[in-house]
Amino acid sequence: MGKKKNNSIKFIALGGLGEIGKNMYLVEVDKDIFVIDAGLMFPEEEMLGIDMVIPDITYLRENKDRVKAIFLTHGHEDHIGALSYLLENINVPVYGTKLTLALALAKLKEQEYKGKANFIEIDSNDIIEMGSADISFFRTNHSIPDSIGVCIHTSEGVIVYTGDFKFDQAATTLYKPEIRKMASIGEQGVLCLLSDSTEAEKPGYTTSEAIVTRELSNAFYNAPGRIIAACFASDINRIQHIFDAAKENQRKVAVVGKSLERIYHIALDLGYLEVADDLIIPINEIKDYEDKDLVILMTGSQGEPIEALQKMAKQSHKLLNIQQGDTVLIAASPLRGSELFLAKTVDMLLRAGANVISGKRTVHVSSHGSQEELKFMINLMQPKFFIPVHGEYRMLMAHRKLALELGLDEEQICIPDSGDVVEWKDGTISITGKVPSGNVLVDGIGVGDVGNIVLRDRKLLSQDGILIVVVTLTKQEKKIASGPEIISRGFVYVRESEKLMDHSTKLVKEIVERNIAKDSFDWASLKQEIRDELNRFLFDKTKRRPMILPIIMEI
């Protein structure tokens, strides 16, 4: 492999560096571009109203004739969720394992992708021959079957992207990593290792899934009433554990949540879940069983369970609500930034009468390797150069520290930013350029039409509300025909603030009359004067700054 001399080898991350999610990595060999993963990121707290965040693919659009293929490492949304947006701009083959492609196809349908996708199924033993490089794969251990790492073979050595991984010594057949193959790749000569950094701050080893299996079974055995098990829709390993514990404790399972039902059926049809014939029941049949015989496996509309649990605690879920004596198992880690939301949800569940098992009991473990596993991967691959990927900046730095402990030099480690062009030349690694990168915000059917200014306006509206000032002028006489009328939303309760509104109306009237008395005035300056003076007046009286929207009409 790596038949001819390669003159240029580059790496670019369009997402996945300094953040969790939005994974999209490019490896350029000579003129060819290979794309690895096409993930989304769930919106951060300040991204009000945003549905998802995807990478900026301007560079790929501008160089689409050079893009040879897209390789998907596994079926989680932070690795496949932006595929439809990428394929709308670039028509290239998509390579992935059986389950990964099935989940990617389901995601394309969900996002109403209208084009044709050229999916090519591979397994970890395949070798794809491209013009400038050959591509091979190895199986990894993650929370979803069919997870792989990707190797791009160049004349200077192999570029290895691990994908998401851990090393669980008790992994079942579907989840066993190919450690021997990883060691063999290391012996061939690895030019650069691009390695998952999610748990780089966590010492030791990630707890084995075997512990989770035992803990879940014990929790099921000791639960007096219904069990509501909440997990991520795509955490197939956890779903299997819940099915196994239910079978062991003679309980029936009802599956709730569109994302969960879709992924469950795909995994079951392809043989990635083992489920007894009589284990699953429809949700509308749970009334026919005693509480002690039931497990409800659930998630939310986006495949994330915490919001759905809150609805159930508030008694506002359309299918299922919390009742006294329920046991709620939260077998999921909160998304970044939603730890407070989880804590509030647990409070609400307890108030509703449920017993909550989360956090301290090992009913969920990370699907990413901790420090000792990350060291093991580096030792297996013995890379000349190392780039930690897939993590926030502190995680990348923690991973860098581990590499230094293992004997790599500072010159062998690079931590670029998204968009940086990393190039290998004459036995060294350096950042030689920059391409467009950043967040593209998806809101409804709009892709990229919401930017920082719109988000700033939404933030202002959420903080102090809006004040709409409506004035109608007569064109001939230059007099106020009606108004000023002031409409308040989210600022003050009008019935209790009549004096403030009267003063505000009087102030606007004075500003308008002062301006129209002039020989000439322009609408823009009149609106700005209303904003400025009203803003000062309201802040003086309330210490709030609502968004002020003047509407001047002429008849």
N, C-alpha and C positions, 0 to 999 in steps of 0.2 A: 504493500500500500504506500501511497505517496510516491508515485512512479517517477515524476519529473521534478526538476528543481523549481521551487516556488520563489518568485522574486519579491512578493509583497504579502505580508500576513498582518491582519489588523483585527481588533476587537472593539465593538461599540455596544454599550448598553443603552437602550431607549427607555428602559424602566427597570425597576428591581434593585437599584442602588440607592441607599439612603432612605428606603421605604419598604414596607411589607406589601407585596402584591405588584401588579402591573409588570410582571416579568416578561421582558422581550430583549433578547440578546442577538447581536449580529457578529458573525465571523466572516471576514473578507479574506479570501485566498486568491491572489492575483486579481482578476476582474470579477470573480464570482462572489456573490453575497449569499450566505446561508443564515436563515432566520431560525432561532431556537426559542420556541414558546411565544405565545401571543395572549398575555393575561390582562385582566382588569384589576382595578383596586376599588374597594368599597369606599364611599365618600367619607372624608374626615368631618368632624363635628361642625367646623365652620363653613362647610360646603352645603349651605342650606338649599334643600329641594333637589339636589343632584342625585341621580340614580346610580351612576357609576363613573369611574375615571379610567381612561385608556391612554396608552402612550401616544405621543406625537409621532406620526409616521411620515412626516414631510420628506425626510431623507430617503426613505424607501420608495415613496411616490416618484421622487426626482430620479431615482436610479432603478426603476422597476425592471428595465431590460436586463439588468445584471443579477437580479434575484433569481436563484436557481431552485430553492425549495424552502419549505417550512417544516421544522421537526418539532413535534410535541412530546414532552417528557411524561406527562400524566394528565388525568382528567379533571383536576381541580380548576375552579374558575380563575384563580390568579395566574393560571398558565394557559387557559384556552378561551377565556371570556371575551377577548377582543378579536378573536379570529374572524368573525363576520365582517368587522370594520376593515380589517387588513385585506381580506379577499375581495372586498368591493373595489379596491384600488390595485391589487396585484394578483394576476392569474398564474399561480404556480402550484405544483403538486404539494400536498400536505401529507407528511409521513407520520405515522403513529401506530401504537399497538391497538389490538382489537377493541378493548374497553375504552381507551382514550378516544379513538375515532368515533365510537358509538355515542359517547357523551358529547363530543364536539359537534356531531351532526344534530343531536337533540338541542344543543345550545343555538346552533344556526337557525333551527326551526322556531325556537322560542323568540329569537331576535328578528324573526321574519326576513331572513336573508333570501333574496330572490334569485341570486345567481347560481351557477353550477360550481361545485367544489370537487376537485380531483383528489380524492382520498386514496392513499396507498398504504395498505396494512403491512406492518413489519413485525418481526419478533426480535428478541435480543441477539439472535445468531446471524441476522442478515447483515450484509455489507452492501452499501449503495455506492456505486462508482459514478462520480461526477467528473467534469472536465479537469478541474484543478486539484481535487482532493477526493479521498474516499471517506465514507461515513460508516462507522460501526456503533454498536450499542452494548450496554450491559444492564442487567436487572438490578433494581435497588429496592430497599425495604422502606415502604412509606405506608400511610393509612389507606391507600387505595391500590388495588392490584394493577398489574401491567405498568408499573412505574419503571422508567429507564433513565440511564445517563446516556449522553451523546458524545462520541469521539470523532473529531475531525482530523484526519491523518494528513499531515503536510510533510514536505521534504525535510523540515527543520524539527519535526517531532509531532506528537499528538496534542491537540487542544481538547481537554476533557471538561465537559460541563456535567456536574453530578446530578442535576435536578434536585428534588427534595429527597432527603435520605436520612436513615438512622441504621444502626446495626443491632437488631433484636435477636439475641441468641436463641430465643424460643419461637421465632417466626415460623408460621405454618407454610406449607408448600407454595401457596399463592403469593406469599410475601417474602420468600427467601431471596436475599441478595446474592449476586454472583461474585463472591469475594475472590475466588481463584482467577476469574477473568480480569478483575480489577488489578490484581497483582501482576498478571501477564502484561496488561497494558502499561503498567509502571516499568516493567522490564524492557519494553520496546523503546521507551524514551518519551516522557511527557514534556512537551514544550511549556505548556501552561495548564494549571488546574484552576477551574472556575467552580468554587465550592459553596454550597448552601451555608449561610451564616446565622440562620434564625435563632438557634439556641447556643450561640458562641459564648454567651455570658454565663451559661449554666454549667457548673462544675460536674465532673463525674460522667455517669452514663444516664441516658433516658430510661426511665422505668419500663420494664418489659410488659408487653401486652398480656402475658400470662398472669401477671398480678391483677390486671384489670378484669380478666375473665373470672378469677376467683372472687374478687371484691363485688363484682356485679351479681354473681350467683348468691353470695351471702346477703347482699342487700335485698334481692328478690325474695329470698327465703324468709327474711325477717319483716317484710312489709305486710302490715295487717290488711290493707285495702288495695285500691287500684295503684298501679305504678305508672307514672307518666315519665317516660324516658325521652329527654330532649338531646338531640345531637345535630351536627351539620349533615345536610342531605348527602354530601359527597364523601362522608367518612365511612366508607363501606366496611372497613375492619370493625369499627365500633358497632355498626348495625348488625354485623354477624355475631358479635359478642352478646348483644341484647337478645337476638333470636335464640342463641344457645342457652342463655340463662333462663329465658322464658320456657323453653322446652324442658330443661332440667327441673324446673319448679312447677310443671304442669299448668302453665298459664297460656292463654290465647293472646295474640298480638293484633292490634288494629293500627294501621299506618295512616297518619294524618299529615297533610301538607303536599301541595302539588309538586314541588321540587323533589321531595322525598319519594313520592309515589313514582315519579318519572324515572329517577335514578334507580330505585329499587327494582322496577320492572326490567330495565335495561340490564342491570347486573344479574338478575335472576335468569333472564332469557339466555344470557351468554355464559352462564355457569359459574359466575363469580360470587354467588351467594348460595349457601346450602340451607334450605328451609323445608321443614317437614310439611307434608301435604295438608294436614289439618291444623297447622299452627296459626295461619293468618285468617282473620275474620274482617268483614266490612265494618266500618265505624258505626253504621246504623243498627248493627246487631249487638252492640255492647250491653244494651239494656236486657238482653236475654241471658246474661251471665252474672254471676255474683262478683262483687268488687275484688275479692281475693283471688279470682281466676283471670284477671285482666292485666295486660300491659298495653299502654297506648304509646306508640313510637311516633314522635312528632317533630316537626320543624316549621319554620315560617315560610312566607311567600318567596323570599330570596334564598332559601336554603339555610337561613340563620335562625336559631330557635328562640332567642331571648325575647324578642318583641312579641312573638306569639304567646309565650308564657305569661307576659304582662297582661295581654288581653284575657287570657284564661283566668288569671287572678282577679281581674276587674269584672269578671262574669260577662264579658262582651265578645267572646270568641263565638263564631257562628256554629261551630260543630261541638265544642267541648269546653266545659268550665271546671275550675278547681272546686272540689267539695271536701268537707271535713273528713280527715283520715287518709287522704291521698298521700302517696310518697312520690316526690318529684326528684328524679335523678338528672342532674345537669351534666351530661357527658360531653361537654364542649368547652373549649377555652373562649373567653370573650374576644371579639374583634378588637384591634388596636383602638384605644380611646374609649371603649365602651365598658370599662371595668366598673365605673360608677353606675351605669345603667343596669349592669348585672346585679350589683349590690342592692339597688332599689327594688329590682325584680324579686330577689330572694326575700326581702322584707315583705313585699306584697303577697307572695306565696304563703309565707308564714301567717300573715294576718288572715288569709283566706282559709286557714286551717290545715295546710299541707305540712308534711315533714319534708324538709329539703336536704338532699345529699349532694354536696358540691364542694370542690376545693380540697378539703382535708382528706376525705376518703378517696382512695385511688380508683374512681370510676371512669377517669379519663387521664390519659397521658399524652405528652407531645408526640407529634408524628415526625419530629426533626431530631437529629442527633445532637447530644450535648458535647462538652469539650473533649472527652476521651475518644468519642466516635469521630469527631472532626480531625483529631490528631491521627487516628487510625487511617482515615482516608488519605491524608497527606503522606503518611508513611507508605501506604500501598502504592500511591502514584509517583512518589519521588520526583516532583516536578522541578524543572529548571526555574520556572517563574510561577507566581501564585497571585491570583486575583480573587479575594473574597466577594461573593455576590449574594443577592437575595437576603436583604436585611437593612435595618436602619443603620445610620452611620456608627453608632456606638457598638453595634453587633459586628460590623465590618472591622472596626478597630480591635475588638476583642479577638476576632478570628486571626487578624494580623499578628497579635501578640502570641497566639498559640503557634503560628508558623515560625516566628522568631525563636520560640523556646525549642523547637525541633531542629534548629540549626540553619534555617534559611537566613540569608543576609537581607539587609534593608533594600539593596539594589535589586533583589529578586522578587520583591513584593510591591504591588501597585494597587492603590485604591483610587480609581477614577470617579468622576461624577457622571451622571447620566449625560450622554451626548459627547463625552470625551472620546477621541480616537486614540486607542492604544496600539502602538506598532512595535513589532519585533524586528530589529535590524542589527546585523553585525554582532550578534550575541548579547544585545542589550534590549531593555524594554523602556519605552518612553511614550509620553502623551504628545502627539504631533498635530492635533487639530481638534475641531469641535463641529458637531452637526446639530441641527435643530432638535430639541428634546423638551420634555415637560409634560404637563397634564392637559389632556383634552377631555372636557367635561360633557357627559351625556345626560341630557335632561329630557325625558319623554322621547320624542322622535328626533329631537335636535341634537346634533353631534358637533360640538365645538362652537355653538352659537352663544353659549353662556361663558363669559369671561370674568376677569377680576372686577370690572366695573359693575356688572350685574350682581355678582356676589356681594360687593360692598353695599349696593342698594338694598339687597335682601337682608343683610346684617343690620343696616340702619332701621329698616322697617321692623325687624324682629326686636330691636332694642327699645325704640321710643315711638314707634307707630308713624302714622302719616296724617298730614293736614292738607286738605284740598281746598283751595280758595277759588271760587267761581265769581267772576264779574262780567257783566254784559254792558257794552258801551254803544251809544248811538253814533253812527258814522257821520251824519250831517251836523248834529248839534254838539258833538263831543261832550256828552253827558252820560252819567251812569243810568242805564235803563233799568237794570235790576241788580240786586246784590249790594255789597259783597255777601256771598253765602259761604260759610266755612263748614266743611264736613270733616269730622275727626274719626279716625279708626285706629285703635290701639294706642292712643295718646292719653286722653282723659275721658272719664265718663261724663258726657255732655250735660246730663240733667243735674249733676252735682257741681258743674263748673260753668254755670251760666254767666257769672260775672267775668270770668276769664275770656269766654267766647265773645261777650259783648265788647270788651276792651279790644280784643283782637280784630273784630269786625270794624270798629271805629278807626283803629290804626290803619287798616287796609284802605278804608274809604278815604282817609286823609291823604295817603300816598297816591292813590289813583287820581283824586281831584287835583292834587298839586302837579302831577305830571300832565294831565290833559289840559290844564290851564296854559301850558306853554304853547308857543307857536308850532313847535314840532317836537315830537317825542318818538322813540322807537320802542316796540313791544318788548324786546329783549332786556333793555335797561329797566323798564317798568317792572317786569317779572323778577329781575334780580334784586331790585330795591325792595319789593314785597318780601322776598325770601330773607334778605339780610335784616331788615328792621323787625320783621315778625319773629325771626330766629332769636335776635337779641332780647326782644320783649318776653318771649316765652321762656327762654333760659333764665332770665332774671326772676320770673315769677314761679317757675316749676323746677329749674335745674335739669330740664330735659331738652333734648334736641330732636324733635320729630322731623321726618322728611316733609318739606313744604313744597307743594305742587300747585303753582298759580295757573289758572285757566282763564285767559282773557278772550272774550268773544265780542264780535262787532255786528250790529244789525243796522 
